[in-house]
Amino acid sequence: MAVANQKGGVGKTTTAINLATALAACGERVLLIDLDPQGNASTGLGISNKQRGLTIYHALLGQATLAQATQPTAVPGLHISPSNPDLAAAEVELIDQPQREQRLARLRGDMQNYQTVVIDCPPSLGLLTLNALIASDSVLIPLQAEFFALEGLSQLLRTIERVQKTYHPALKLEGIVLTMLDRRNRISMQIEQDVRQHFADKVYSTSVPRNVRLSEAPSHGRPALVYDVNCAGSQSYIQLAKEYLQRQRGQIPPSNNLLPIDKAA
């Protein structure tokens, strides 16, 4: 599942990290692929630059297998293929390569050991995001409840349609998740209403509120669910994971079946 939105600052990486963590807490074996050269997902899971030996960059360039470029995180059941700024060069280095847009799809064999693979895309619609879309079964779009985010949504949906027509007919829209929702803000609530009316059941019932603890967690190298599992943001991502599993498999694990997450991680 690609987590994509070409607009930055909409909670994309926060969603990728915490949804992956929540799915792992539900008992899933999860791989998070950090496909953003900024490497924020790697940092947010406590993977320091010194720990990023082999990265997704090396896997895309054929210098390592995806398995070799993957490492466990402090969250049980959650692995990550980290990123660093070297990944920015991949778009240039791959430009003359045959089937450059399918480099990540070729690595799907190493993804079979996981029940869920979450791909954190860069905030752009370039070659890296195209690789993510072609390699994925579906796309999850975090959408900030503001006007400018709506403008970017239509562009992303057109890109998904082009990928479906040209490369990957089976690619589907997993859904839209409203993030940074402030129910005290009238415009925010109006946008939520409009999005839900237009996209109907493609919009997840669960929305993610503005939450200080979600913003603080990455600076501590921890998912919010480890940093403060009881905050409103963490609880939203737990509910989002359950809703995702219900959509995928027709059942939600009860809350008392969530596996414990080591707060000392």
VENKA-V451380 format. One record per helix or strand. SS is the DSSP state (alpha for helix, beta for strand). FROM is the first residue (numbers start at 1). TO is the last residue. If there is no record, write none. Layout:
SS;FROM;TO, SS;FROM;TO
//
This chain:
beta;2;3, alpha;12;25, beta;30;34, alpha;40;44, alpha;49;51, alpha;56;60, beta;71;72, beta;78;81, alpha;85;93, alpha;100;102, alpha;105;111, beta;116;120, alpha;127;135, beta;138;144, alpha;147;166, beta;172;179, beta;181;181, alpha;186;202, beta;203;203, beta;209;209, alpha;212;220, alpha;224;227, alpha;232;249, alpha;255;257
//
